[in-house]
Amino acid sequence: MKAKLKVSEGFELAKIDNRIYSSFVEHMGRCVYGGIYEPGNPLSNESGYREDVIEAINELSVPMIRYPGGNFVSGYKWEDGVGPKEDRPRRVDLHWRTVESNQFGTDEFMDWIKEVDAETMMAVNLGTRGIQEACDLLEYCNLDSNSYWAQKRREYGNDSAYKIKTWCLGNEMDGPWQTGHKTAYEYARLANETANAMRLLDPSIELVACGSSNESMPTFGEWEETVLKECYDNVDYISMHQYFDAPKKGTLHHLAKSVRMDKFIDSVVAICDSIKAMKRSDKTMMISFDEWNAWYHSNEHDAAVTPWQEAPDILEDQYTFEDGLLVGLALITLLKHADRVKIACMAQLVNVIAPIFTNETGLFKQTIFYPYAHASNYGRGTVLQSIIESPEYEVEEFGKVPYLESVVIDNDDEHLTIFAVNRSLDQSLELSLDFVGYEAYQLDAHIEYSSTDPLVKNSFTSSIEPIEVEVNPEAKQLDIKPLSWNVIRLKK
């Protein structure tokens, strides 16, 4: 099969906000305890942080991490997780039906996040709590005043304020599963008043309002409209969440699910812009796609887990190669919307639906690790407008789907990076590059991640890893293998 990728110099979509490669750490399962934090393990440092996990996260170059939830945050008393550890209470988490020891809290997270050189995206509890508790946490984290919570932070050993910039106003408040679930108007009023109060404490912060938990929610659209009518002037982002379900209709259908993500983003952008027009506003609402991933492998196991355990092994999906390709396709989709999607968080980072999986003696990198690492490390710069000519296949749910999905990034006026996925099960694509204005660029590198078996998984004993493909610098065509994720680098 033949395909063509066209770009022209000067036709740019948007500068990429590097936070589009962010991730997510929630107090659930073994993400925190046994994942990033495991005191007493020989692999952990003196603070209890797993050093092998830190090393793997650093390979991902994660710019920002959302914390502490997720559904967990809607019942969380943040005060339980600060101060002397021996005084911290053990609490039940109603959503995941586990016991939280609170041995890892705000200060531990802010200490740990320096190890992975990332910013923090902090969520406040607007489920069981409200304006005062959100402001107390903001005061604790960001103020250098002589007020109560700022002084408490100093008392607990942290003289300097954390100066966290990005804050989530609750989590998935449209969901009936959420502790403290609210109607759109109930949430909108609370979020707007919380935003007002938080900005009085620290005008420098930016705020994310809850959008719909997914596009299948019966209130989708109406929820965004109601929330933005109330909050538009006081928030900077509306959130989006999406998880890709089981591939019950085969690999080609599974790999077409990024089309669903694309349409979902288009719909939310349209709603945001309609409110902008209605309000006659000069402000453009941006998107924080702060939860996304494939999630389905662990469902049967999780349903049988005994409640009220500490850090049980829940949501520990073992990803297939086709899941890895779908993650690559999702990253390409997010980049194609870089003009509006400024933050995106793969959920989650370690053990729980995650690219990194640990046991007591080590870790392995799941199939989804590699597209994420490549995008984060090579996908910085400006997204170029591109035209793709590709053979297509028909999917009942999505219509015609191209075998080739791709995006082109101008990294630094000296390098271009192409991310490309071939969805075909058995046919290579002969990809021609038609780059007008980039005649001085030559092929410099080609990283290929491919498999003939879409269902193969990585493990502690075996894994499929990307390889370097030899390139002819003068060539204008490349062979894109079936079922492959590709990073193609050009140098001026």
N, C-alpha and C positions, 0 to 999 in steps of 0.2 A: 504494500500500500504506500501511496505517496501523500505527503503533507507538506504544507508551506507555512512559514512564520514570517510575517512582514512587520517591520517597524520603520519609522522615518524620524530622523533627527529633529528635535524640537517639539515633537508631539508627546507631551508628558501628561500622565494622569494625576499624580500626586507624589509629594515627598512622603516617604514611609515614616510613621511614628514607630520607633523601635519597640515600643510597648505592645505592638501587635504580636510579639513573640513571648508574651508573658505566660505565667503559670499560676498554680493555685495550690495552697496547702490548707486543708481543713482538718479539724479534730474529729477524725472518723477512721475506723479500722486501724491499720498500721501505717498510716501516712506520717503522723508525728511520732508516736511511740513505737519503736522498732523500725522506723523509717529514717527520719532525719535525726531523731533523738533516742539514744540507747545507752544510758550510763552503765558503766561496768563492762561493756563489750570491748574487747581488745582493739577493735577497729575505730573506737570512739576516742575523741580527745578529752582533755580534763574537764571540759564543760559538758560532756555527754553527747556531743554532736558526731555523727558518723562521718569520718574523714573520707571513706571511699565514696559515700553518697555526695559529699561536697565536691569531690573531684569530678564525678559524673555530671553533676549539675553545672559545674563550671564549663564542661564541654558543650553544654547547651547554650551558654551565654544568655541566660534568662535575665531580661532587663527589669522585670517587676513581678512580685508574687502577691496574689490576693490571699487574705487571712482574716479571721479564723474560720470562715465559712461563707457560703454554704448553709445548708439546713441547720447545722450546728449553731450558728450565730443567733438564730431566732429564739433560743432558750438560754443563751450564754450570759453569765454574770462575769464581766471581764475582771472585776475586783477580786474574784476568787483566784485568779492566776497571777497575782503580783504579791510582793512581800515575802517574808520568810517561808520557805517551802514546808517546814514542819507545821505551819499554821494554816496551810491552804486546805479548804474543805474538799471532800470527795462528793461529787454531785452526779445525779442521773441526767443523761441526755435523752430527752423524750423522743426526739426524732429517730435517732439511730438505736435507741433502747440499749445504751451502753452506760458504763460508769466512767466518768472523767476524773482523773486524779488531780488535775490542775498543777502538776509538777512542771509543765511547760506552759508558759503564758506570754503575755505581751513583751515583757523584758527579755525573756529567753529568745523569743522570735526576733526581736530587734537586734539582739546580739548575734544570733545565728545568721541573719540575712546579710550581715557584713561579710561573712565567710564566702558567700556566693555572689557578692558584688551586685546586689539587686536593690531596687526600691521596694517600698511597701505600698500595697493597696489595702487599706484597713476597712473592714465592714463593721457597722454598728447594728445592734439588736433593735429592730423596730417591730419585732413580733410580740415578745412579752414585756418589753421595756419601751422607753420613749426618749423625749427631748432631753431631759436632765441627764440621764445615763450616757447618752451620746456626747453631750457637752463635757461631762466629767472625763470620759475617755480622751476626748480631744485635748482637754486641759492637761491631763496627765502626759500625753504624748508630745504636745506642741508648744506649750507655754513655758516661758522662762520667768514667770511672775513669782511672787511670794505667796501665792494662793494655795489652798489646801492640797489639791491633787498634784500640782507642780512640786510642792514641798515633799509630798509622799514619794514621788519619783526620785527625788534627791535622797530621801531617807533610805530608799531601797537600793541606792548605789549608782544612780544614773544622773549625774549633775547636768548634763547637756540635754536639751529637748531633742526629740527625734525628728521633728519637722516633717511629718508625713504629709505629702501633698494630696494624695488621691484617696477619697473616702466613698464607700458604698452605703447608701441609705437603705439598709435591710437587704433581704435576699428572697427572691421568688415569692413575693407577698401575694401574688395572684393564685398560688397553688393551695388547694384545700388540704394538702399534706403538710403545709407549713404551720409550725407552732405560732399561733397568733395571726393566722390567715385573715386578710381583710378584703373588703370590696375595693374596687378601684378608687372610689371617692374617699373612703376611710383612709386608705394608704396615701392618696395624693395630698390630703390635708395634713396628715402627720409628717410626711416627707417634706412638704413645703415649709412647715413651721420648724422642723428640725434643721432644715437647710438655713433658714433665716437665723436661728440661734447659733448654729455652728459658725456661720460667716461673721457674726458679731465677735466671736472669740478669736477667729483667725481668718481674715479676709483673703489670705493667699491660697486657701485650699480649693480643690476642684471636687465636684460631687457627681455621683452616679445614681440616678433614679432607677428603680426596678421596672423593667419592661416585662413582657410576657415570658413565662418559663419555657415555652416553645410555641411554634406556630400552630400546633393542634389544639391549644387551649380554646375552649368555647368563647372566652372573653377576649381573644386576641384581636387587636385593632381597636376595639372599644376601650380596652384597658389602657393602651398607649395614649389614645386621644384624651381620656379623662385625666390621666396622670400629667400629661404635658400641658393641658389647659391650665392646670393648677400650678405646676412646678417650672414651667418653661424658663422663666427669667432667673430662677435660683439654682438650676442644675446645669451641668456641662455635657452630660452624657445620659443616654437611655441604654439600659442593659439588654442584651440578647443572650439566650441560652439555647443550645441544641446538642442533643446526643443522637448518634447514628445507631439504629437498632440492628437486630440480627439479619444476616443475609439469607432470608428464607426463599428468595427468588433467584439465587445464584450470584456469581461474582460480577457479571456485567451490570446487573441491577444494583448491587451493593456499591459499585464504583460510580454509579450515576447519582448517588445520594448527595454529592456536592452540588448538584443542580438545585436540590431542595434548599440548601443553605443560601445559594445565590438568590433565589426568588424570595426567600425570607428576608434577606437584607434589603432587597429592592422594596419590599412592602413596608418595612419599618422606615426606610428613608422617605418614602412617599408620605407616610403619616406625619413624620417630623416636619416635613416641608409644608404640609397643609396647615399645621398649627402655626408655623412661622408666618405663613401668608395671612392666616386668620388674625394673628396678633399684630400684623404689620411690623414684624420684628426684623432687625438687621442681623440678628444672631442666628447662626446655623447650628442645629443640634447634632452632635457627633454620637457615635455608637461605641459602647464598650461591650464587646462580645465575650463576656468574662466567664463563660463556661462553655466548653465544646470538646467533644471527643467521641469515639465509638464506645458503647457501653452495653453489653448484653451477655457476655460469657458467664458472668458470676451470678446471674439472677436466681437460678435454681438453688445453688448452694446457699446464697444469702437468705433465702426464704426459710431455711431450716436452722439458722444459727440461733443458739440459745441466748435469750436476752440478758442484759445486765452484766456482761463481761467487760473487762478492760481491754481495749485495743484488739477486738476480735478480727479474724481474717475475713473481712467483708470487702466486696467490690474489687477483688483481686483478679481482674480480667487478664487472661493470658492471650496476647494478641496474635492474630494470624498475619501472614504477609499481605493479604488483601486489605486488612485493616490499616497496615502501614501505608499502602498506596492511597487509601481513602483519606488518611491524615494528610498526606502530601497534596491531594486534590483540595482538601479543605483549606490548607495554607495558601494554595494558589488562589482560591476563591476570595479569601480574606484580603490578599494583596491586590486583587483586581478591584476591590472596594476601598483601597487605602485613602481615597479622598474623604470617606466618611467613617470607616472603621479605624479608630485610632488606638484602641486597646483591645486585646484579645488574650484570653487565658485558657491554655489547654488544662483541662481538669482530669486528673490532678498531677502531682509531681513525682511522688514516690509510693509504690505499692498499690494504692487505690486508683484504679483505672489510670495507670501511670506509665510513662516511658521507662522508668527505673524500678527494678524489682529486687528486693533484698531478702536474705535470710541471715542467720546469726553469723555466718562465716564469709559472706560476700554479696555480690549483686550480679545481675546481668541486665543488658540493654534490650528492651523489647523492640519489635519490628517498627513501632511508631517512633522510636527514639531518633532514628537516622534522618528521616525527612524533616523532623522538628529541628535537629541540630544543624542540618544543612541550611534550612531557611533562615534560622536565626543568625548563623555566622556569615552566610553569603548574601543574604537578602536585605542588606542595608543600603539605602540610597533613595532613588526615585523610580517609581513604576512608570514604564513607557506604555503609551497606547500601542496595542498590537492587533494585528488581524491574523486569525488562524484559518487556514484552509485545510480541512481534514475530512476523511471518510467518516460516516456516521452509522450508528445503529439505533434501532427503535426500541424505546422502553415505554410501556403503556402509561406509567405514572408520570414520566418526564418528557415524553415526545422524543425528538431526534437528539441523540447525544453524540458528540464528537469523540472519536477514539483518542485524539490528541487533546490534552489540556495543558496550557502553558502560560507563562508570564515572563516578561523581560524587565530587568532592573538595571538602571545605570548606577553603578556603585559609586564612582568617584571621578568621572570624566576620563578615566584611564582603563576601567574594566566594566564589562557588561556580564550579567549573569542571567542565564535562562534556566528556569525550573520547568520540567516537562514530564508528563505522565502519559504512557501509552496504555489505554484501558484494554486493548485487545488481548484475548486469551492466547492466541497462537500466531499472530502475524506482526512482523516488524513494520515500522514506519520509516520510510526514506524521507527524512526531514530536510527540506531546503530552507536556507536562511536568506531572506531578501531584506537586507538592512541598508536602507538608503541614508547616506550621510555618515555611515560607519565603515566606509571602505578601508580605512586605516587599521581596522581591528582584525585580529587573527585568532583562530581557535587556540586556546591556551591549556585547557584541561576539560576532561569529561569524567564525572563521577557517576557510576551506574549502580543502581540497587535493583536487582531483578531476581525472579524465581519462576521456575516452570510450575511450581505447586502453590496455588493461592492460599492454601490452608496450612502451610508449614508455619511453625512457631519457633521463636528463640527460647532458650532455656539456660540453666546453669551448665549444661554439658555440651550444647551445640547452638550455633547461631549462624544466620545469614547476614553477612556484612557487605557494605558497599565496596566496589572495586574501582580503581583508576583505569580508564580505557585510553589506550594510546590514540593520539589525535594527529592529523596532518594539519599544520597551522594554516595552510593555503586553502583547505577544503571549504566548500560552501554547503556541503551536505553531510548529514550524520545518520547513522543507523540507530534507531530507537527500538530496543527490544520489546517484545510483548511483555505485558505485566511488569513494567519497570518505572521507577522514579529516577530522574536524571538531573544532574547539575552540570550545566555546560558553561564554561567560563571563556570569555574573549578578552584579549588584551590589546591595547592600542600600541 
